[in-house]
Amino acid sequence: MLVVLAFGAAEIAGLSVFYINRWRTEYIASHPRVTAPATQPAASAPPVTETTTTAASSPSTAALSQAEQLLKEATEAKNKGDTTSALARLQDVVQHDPKNAKAFAEMAMIYESIQLPDRASETWKKIEEIGPSAGPLYELAEMKLKAAPSTQAPATTTGPGLTGTSPLDAGTTRSDADGIPDGSTFGITELTATDNPDPEADTNMKLKISVKVRPNTPIDHTKVKIQVFFYDTVDNKDVVLTDADVSYEWLTPHHDWKDTNPEILAVTYLRAKKTASTEADLAAAAASVTPSASTKKKPAAKKDQPAASPDGGHRKYLGYIVRIYYNDQLQVAKAEPTKLLNLFPPPFTAPTQ
């Protein structure tokens, strides 16, 4: 089954390249480059006449050239792993030209590469709304939208607010053999969560994160940011950021990404067992110090009551999100359950601390 899925993902990626190249060929054929006329205006012609003629004929050419330049800059930024700058330039293109299918396609593929399938689908729908005039990209958009929910059998999650199929389970993310998304410098090759039995804790879980850099890429390790967020459920309903103890430990000695081996970070989630002070507990404690004037029998104190969280509910571990930034640009984000990315989408630029 995994082989079939891998083959399907590779086939979609190959078709994407085919449709992009086909669109580019048709686009160039239908938009010939505008060149200046061979004949020059007479020397005696008033300058204002030339200016007037140029102003009347050049706006579409200028707009076309600007869009092409922005698309080129977006491609260069994407190839450098700067997805934020690439998306900003593509947004400029579609703001001035809401029917620029090429810009929407590039945006959608960037969203796929950084594992934001909901945004990718919304962008593919923009091309679908343009209609057949988008050419091969219209066909590609239809294929993407049809493939997203059916690439593999539906997978469900059971956390509160997370019921249903996650778009991330649809296999839309394109990564290389090392698990590094297209256009990114870093990737996550392995995520392993281990629940460690601990009589002193409700939950003692260790998450191991293997982080790999794209080969032959010089790295300034001081500009790498790895963020791990754990989430709990409150009374098995609301999903909130955890208040448990979280600690970090590098399992590899240098973590400078100067060789091809992944660097491994271990993050521990620890929720210790606590007992709440119930009204009965307080009454029993008071009776042991000062004899009660009442002969009424005190209720037995209840032991090992789960501690209430500051928000008044009982917390339980749900899952995590891992985000990696380089030069403050998002490289990859992964979560378990994956729908946490829909509830808490990662910003493209690293938040300031």
C-alpha positions in Angstrom: 0.0 0.0 0.0 2.8 2.4 0.9 4.5 1.7 -2.5 1.2 2.6 -4.3 0.9 5.8 -2.3 4.5 6.7 -2.9 4.0 6.0 -6.6 0.9 8.1 -6.7 2.6 11.1 -5.0 5.5 10.9 -7.4 3.1 10.7 -10.4 1.2 13.9 -9.1 4.5 15.7 -8.7 5.6 14.7 -12.2 2.3 15.9 -13.7 2.7 19.2 -11.9 6.0 19.8 -13.6 4.4 18.8 -17.0 1.5 21.1 -16.6 3.7 24.0 -15.5 6.0 23.6 -18.5 3.0 23.2 -20.8 1.4 26.4 -19.4 4.7 28.3 -19.8 4.9 27.3 -23.5 1.3 28.3 -24.3 1.8 31.5 -22.3 4.9 32.6 -24.3 3.2 31.7 -27.6 0.1 33.8 -26.8 2.1 36.8 -25.3 4.8 37.7 -27.8 7.4 40.0 -26.4 6.8 43.6 -27.4 9.7 45.3 -29.1 10.3 48.9 -30.1 9.5 49.7 -33.8 12.5 49.6 -36.2 11.8 53.1 -37.5 12.7 56.0 -35.3 10.6 59.2 -35.0 11.7 62.1 -37.1 14.1 64.5 -35.4 11.7 67.3 -35.8 8.8 65.5 -34.1 7.8 67.2 -30.9 8.8 65.2 -27.8 5.3 65.4 -26.4 4.0 63.3 -29.4 6.3 60.4 -28.6 5.4 60.6 -24.9 1.7 60.5 -25.6 2.0 57.5 -28.0 4.0 55.5 -25.5 1.6 56.3 -22.6 -1.3 55.1 -24.7 0.3 51.7 -25.7 2.5 50.6 -22.8 0.4 50.0 -19.6 -0.3 46.3 -20.4 3.3 45.8 -21.4 4.5 47.4 -18.2 2.1 45.3 -16.1 3.2 42.2 -17.9 6.9 42.9 -17.4 6.3 43.7 -13.7 4.4 40.4 -13.2 7.2 38.4 -14.9 9.8 40.1 -12.8 7.9 39.4 -9.6 7.4 35.8 -10.7 11.1 35.4 -11.3 12.0 36.9 -7.9 9.5 34.6 -6.3 11.1 31.6 -7.9 14.6 32.7 -6.9 13.4 33.2 -3.3 11.7 29.8 -3.2 14.8 28.1 -4.5 16.8 29.7 -1.6 14.2 28.4 0.9 12.8 31.9 1.6 9.2 31.0 1.3 8.0 34.2 3.0 9.5 36.5 0.4 8.3 34.2 -2.4 4.7 34.3 -1.2 4.9 38.1 -0.7 5.9 38.6 -4.3 3.3 36.2 -5.6 0.6 38.0 -3.5 1.7 41.2 -5.2 1.1 39.6 -8.6 -2.4 38.3 -7.9 -3.4 41.5 -6.2 -2.8 43.4 -9.5 -3.8 40.4 -11.7 -6.5 38.2 -9.9 -6.4 35.9 -12.9 -2.7 35.1 -13.0 -2.9 31.3 -12.8 0.8 30.9 -12.8 1.2 32.9 -9.6 -1.6 31.0 -7.9 0.0 27.7 -8.9 3.3 28.7 -7.5 1.6 29.8 -4.2 -0.3 26.5 -3.9 2.9 24.4 -4.4 4.7 26.5 -1.7 1.8 25.9 0.7 2.1 22.1 -0.1 5.8 22.1 0.5 5.5 23.6 4.0 2.6 21.4 4.8 -0.3 23.8 4.8 -2.7 21.7 2.6 -5.8 23.8 3.5 -4.2 26.9 2.1 -2.9 25.0 -0.9 -6.4 23.7 -1.7 -7.9 27.2 -1.3 -5.3 28.5 -3.8 -5.9 25.6 -6.3 -9.6 26.6 -6.1 -8.7 30.1 -7.2 -7.3 28.6 -10.5 -10.4 26.4 -10.8 -12.5 29.6 -10.5 -10.6 31.2 -13.3 -11.8 28.4 -15.5 -10.5 26.8 -18.7 -8.8 30.1 -19.7 -6.1 29.2 -17.2 -5.0 26.5 -19.7 -3.0 23.5 -18.4 -3.0 25.0 -14.9 -6.8 24.6 -14.8 -6.4 20.9 -15.5 -3.7 20.7 -12.9 -5.9 22.4 -10.3 -8.7 20.0 -11.0 -6.4 17.1 -10.6 -5.0 18.4 -7.3 -8.4 19.1 -5.8 -9.6 15.7 -6.8 -6.5 13.9 -5.5 -6.3 15.6 -2.2 -9.1 13.8 -0.3 -8.7 10.4 -2.1 -4.9 9.7 -2.4 -5.3 7.3 0.5 -8.0 5.8 2.6 -9.5 8.3 5.0 -7.7 8.7 8.3 -9.5 10.0 11.4 -8.4 11.6 14.6 -10.2 11.3 17.9 -9.2 14.4 19.8 -11.8 17.0 20.7 -12.6 19.2 17.7 -10.4 17.0 15.5 -12.8 14.4 14.2 -12.6 13.8 10.5 -10.0 13.4 7.8 -7.0 15.6 8.0 -5.8 17.2 4.7 -2.3 16.4 5.8 -3.2 12.7 5.5 -3.9 13.1 1.8 -0.2 12.9 0.8 -0.1 16.3 -0.8 3.3 17.2 0.7 6.3 16.9 -1.6 9.6 16.0 0.0 12.9 14.6 -1.3 14.4 11.3 -0.2 15.8 12.9 3.0 12.4 14.2 4.0 13.2 17.8 3.2 10.2 19.7 1.6 10.7 21.4 -1.7 12.2 24.9 -1.3 13.3 24.2 2.3 16.8 24.0 3.8 15.8 21.7 6.7 13.5 18.7 7.0 12.3 16.3 9.8 13.4 12.8 9.0 11.9 11.1 12.0 9.5 11.9 14.9 9.2 9.4 17.7 7.1 9.8 20.8 7.7 7.4 23.7 5.5 7.2 26.8 7.7 6.3 29.7 6.0 4.5 32.7 6.4 6.7 35.8 4.6 6.1 39.1 5.1 9.8 40.0 3.6 11.2 36.8 0.3 11.2 35.0 2.2 11.5 31.7 6.0 11.2 31.1 6.5 11.4 27.4 9.7 11.9 25.4 9.6 13.2 21.8 12.7 12.6 19.7 13.1 14.9 16.6 15.6 14.1 13.9 16.5 17.2 11.9 18.4 17.0 8.6 19.8 19.8 6.4 19.8 19.8 2.7 23.2 18.3 1.5 25.9 20.7 0.4 24.2 23.6 2.1 26.4 25.8 4.4 24.5 26.5 7.7 24.8 29.2 10.3 23.6 27.1 13.3 22.8 30.3 15.3 20.0 31.0 12.9 18.2 27.7 13.3 15.1 27.7 15.5 13.3 24.6 16.6 10.0 25.1 18.3 8.0 22.4 20.0 4.5 23.0 21.3 2.6 20.5 23.4 -1.2 20.6 23.6 -3.7 19.3 26.2 -7.4 18.8 26.3 -9.4 20.4 29.1 -12.3 18.2 30.3 -11.9 16.3 27.0 -13.3 19.3 25.1 -11.1 22.3 24.6 -7.6 22.2 23.0 -5.1 24.4 24.8 -1.4 24.9 25.1 0.0 22.7 27.8 0.9 23.8 31.3 3.0 20.7 32.0 6.8 20.8 32.5 8.7 20.7 29.2 12.4 20.3 28.9 14.9 20.0 26.0 18.0 17.9 25.5 20.3 17.5 22.5 21.2 13.8 22.0 23.8 14.6 19.3 26.9 16.5 20.6 27.4 19.4 18.2 24.0 20.0 16.4 25.7 22.4 13.9 24.6 20.5 10.8 28.2 20.4 9.3 27.8 16.8 8.2 25.0 14.9 6.5 23.8 13.0 9.7 20.6 14.2 11.3 20.8 16.1 14.6 18.5 14.7 17.3 16.6 16.8 19.8 14.7 15.2 22.7 11.8 17.1 24.3 10.2 15.8 27.4 6.6 16.4 28.5 6.1 15.7 32.2 2.8 16.0 34.1 3.3 15.0 37.7 0.6 13.5 39.8 -1.0 15.9 42.2 -3.8 15.7 44.7 -6.3 18.5 45.1 -7.3 19.8 48.6 -10.9 19.0 48.8 -13.3 20.5 51.4 -13.2 17.2 53.2 -9.4 17.2 53.3 -9.4 20.6 54.9 -12.0 19.6 57.5 -10.0 16.5 58.5 -6.8 18.5 58.7 -8.5 21.1 61.0 -9.9 18.4 63.2 -6.5 16.9 63.8 -5.3 20.2 65.3 -8.4 21.6 67.0 -11.0 19.3 68.4 -14.3 19.9 66.7 -17.2 21.3 68.8 -19.6 19.3 66.6 -20.2 15.6 67.1 -21.3 15.2 63.5 -19.2 12.6 61.7 -16.8 14.0 59.2 -16.9 12.5 55.7 -13.8 10.5 54.8 -11.2 12.5 52.8 -10.9 11.5 49.2 -7.5 10.6 48.1 -5.6 11.2 44.8 -8.1 13.6 43.3 -6.8 14.9 39.9 -5.6 18.4 40.3 -7.7 21.1 38.6 -5.9 23.2 36.1 -5.9 27.0 36.4 -8.7 27.2 33.9 -10.9 25.0 36.2 -10.8 21.8 34.1 -9.0 18.5 34.1 -6.1 18.4 31.6 -4.9 15.5 29.5 -2.1 15.2 27.0 -3.3 15.5 23.3 -0.3 16.0 21.0 2.4 18.3 19.6 3.5 20.6 16.8 7.1 20.9 15.7 8.2 23.9 13.7 11.7 24.6 12.3 12.8 28.1 11.1 16.0 29.1 9.4 16.8 32.8 9.0 13.4 33.3 10.6 11.7 31.6 7.6 9.5 28.5 8.1 11.2 25.4 6.8 8.8 22.6 7.9 6.0 22.0 10.4 4.7 18.6 11.6 2.1 17.7 14.1 0.4 14.7 15.8 -2.5 14.6 15.4 -2.0 16.4 12.1 -5.1 18.5 12.4 -3.4 20.6 15.1 -1.9 22.4 12.2 -5.3 23.5 11.1 -6.2 24.7 14.6 -2.8 26.4 15.0 -1.3 27.2 11.6 2.4 28.1 11.8 3.4 31.6 10.8 5.8 31.9 7.8 8.1 34.2 9.8 9.4 33.2 13.2 7.5 35.1 15.9 9.6 37.4 18.0 10.2 36.2 21.6 
